[in-house]
């Protein structure tokens, strides 16, 4: 009663017939409504009730028969004219009907049946900015006045929402609502205009208008005024949100102080990113506090928010690594170019090679390289198991015999325990005096200085593991293989280097050297996971041993034979990672192992970023696909700041992290970085599938060999069917949301953008799978095209095609690489770029 002189109802039944009597007690007049719809029986009850209420209550000033009935196309103008004329004959007060203002201009005959023009003028629905909303309303009022001279004009509805989505230039908000309504009331009162403000109280259940429906009231649902009608327009919620943002940013910034040796730039980036995350958290809390959640929204918002919280945590982890790479100090634990040899320290090394159905010629090249090692005290144990074809194992048996007593050959027709079982068998046949175990994959060609350079690290009795990176000698086979090769390089030159700083590297089952005592203490190779190498490495660290890493290349293997084989390998790694997480999580509890805080944090963040990151991304994409029909058909607007913007920002940060870190550490051309990015993102569905299968107990139980060396697992069908489906659905959803966004709702544009962003990893997989079977994947195509264009332009050479990173192409080439292991990738490319060098490599291979 202190806020208004009159109230309006929209119906006269269902308890609303009591409003006039109650309003009379507070001195309020009532505009009594009668709801007119498709139900004729109800229409009759509404009419009779409204007339009766008007007769019984002197504070009823007019009857409003129907609310936007013609606008909703429930009845025609002729029907309403007949109805209004009937009510006028029986009503003791003036009679009118409520319609949108254009309806009055479209049906001027309607004016003759009413006592006043009762027009709804709401500039928000027409997309006008709050800055000109009142001007627009008064302009329309004057237009109606001119169209119906002598007829009283009543603005039946005017309002502005305090929340929800925008329509074109009309932005809702508490501040905007206060300014618009205060300005309108002041100017309307000065002009003597009769009006109604819509509406008195927020209606949380009013969802048929979309996300804006519940927010038209000048009072909240708890009957608290949203703004003051006099004085400065302020928003206390903004100050509270800002305070929470600052506090959250400070709390998230505290870990910066725990970083030892952090540079100012590194700390600044981390602090800024922490405050950005704090601002997002404050925005979420403010939204939660001010928003009316319907059950459906709560169901969708809850999981979406949980996924985004993890996504932001991973984005912060990426920024931390990026800051360390770009702005932090140089790595301190990286092994030097050559570890100083200790006089008299040459422990015996036993090199173990496990093989199953590997091409004999490929394995012979590996054995040749081992035979050329510049280290005197070593042996090599070759185990071939579960290989029924004599053509694959008998030549190796004879070759080992020819290479001399250093080489031991073991053949087992059937062996349990996967690769772990074979390596345990090799360990059982290892010389008793061997102190160090070296492990090589069957396709790896090692540098002659591998043992000579790295074995001195074991002079420190606390060191149990020395890992060298994986690299490949067939990256120039095709464009797809070049992309795979570049993707591997990114992990070994960025991720492993950073993990090494906290003694938390991931052990790989090739190019690794292990102290035998540590291997025995860890329980030897375990076959209860399909990633026995990573499992063993983590167990060794849990026992308190130290590990070292060098990013110098000492060995080159073969890439997966096809993109399908690449995906299968990644699926196995992801399944194995999930199995390891299940097996080891209890050892991360306080006092459960000798892992320190930094090591635990590195492994947890690593699991979260890789296993969790891909899974969350796929889950978020699926959740957004569910939202698409809700947005298109039910007008639900996604809160862009809360749910959509972080998705886009996180993806952009991933691109930024990959691009900068890759360029700084891998030092490869831009096209190589682009190929690596495509390959890395393309396995998102593969990794997520592996984690989902592991979660429901369908994880891979058997070890599947990765096809290499031109044998097996060539892609027969299309290798990315699921990815094409997901990518296509996301692109279609984005297109549909964009095209149907007639009201230009910014949240819907954000949503469409997020859908497109989420489609990119799936489309990357589809692109690589399609490229693999295309002639564009062949190097010779680009070389021929280059020659043709060069001839056409009349120049000697014009490079247009993608070029693989130049790596040694055969085992004998390792002899030419005496100094290459101490070079960066660029130097290695230059070292092997000339024809003369390649001819020397080929001669050495034959030798």
Secondary structure, DSSP 8 states (H G I E B T S, - for coil): --S-SEEE-S-SSTTGGGHHHHHHHTT-EEEEEE---S-HHHHHHHHHHHHHHHHH-TTEEEEEEEESTTTTTSS-HHHHHHHHHHHHHH-SSEEEEEEEHHHHHH-GGGGGGSSEEEEE--GGGGT--TTTHHHHHHHHHHHHHHHTTTSEEEEEEE---SSS--BTTB---HHHHHHHHHHHHHHHHHHT-EEEES-SB--TT--TTGGGGGG--SB-TTS-BSS-SSS----HHHHHHHHHHHHHHHHHHGGGGG-TT--HHHHHHHHHHHHHHHHHHHHHHHHHHH----HHHHHHHHHHHHHHHHHHHHHHHHHHHHHHHHTS---SSS--SS----TT---EEEEEEEESS--HHHHHHHHHHHHT-S-SSEEEEEEEES---HHHHHHHHHHHHHH-TTEEEEEESS-SSHHHHHHHHHHHTS-TTEEEEEEE-TT-EE-TTHHHHHGGGGGSTTEEEEEE---BS-TTSBHHHHHHHHHHHHIIIIIHHHHHTTT-----SSSEEEEHHHHHHTTS---SSS-HHHHHHHHHHHTT-EEEEE-S--EEB---SSHHHHHHHHHHHHHHHHHHHHHHGGGGSTTSSS--HHHHHHHHHHHIIIIIHHHHHHHHHHHHHHHHHHHHHH-----IIIIIHHHHHHHHHHHHHHHHHHHHHT---HHHHHHHHHHHHHTHHHHHHHHHHHHTT----S------TT-S----S-TTHHHHHHHHHHHHHHHHHHHT-TT--HHHHHHHHHHHHHHHHHHHHHHHHHHHTSGGGBHHHHHHHHHHHHHHHT-S----S--------SGGGGGGGTTGGGS-HHHHHHHT-SHHHHHHHHHHHH-
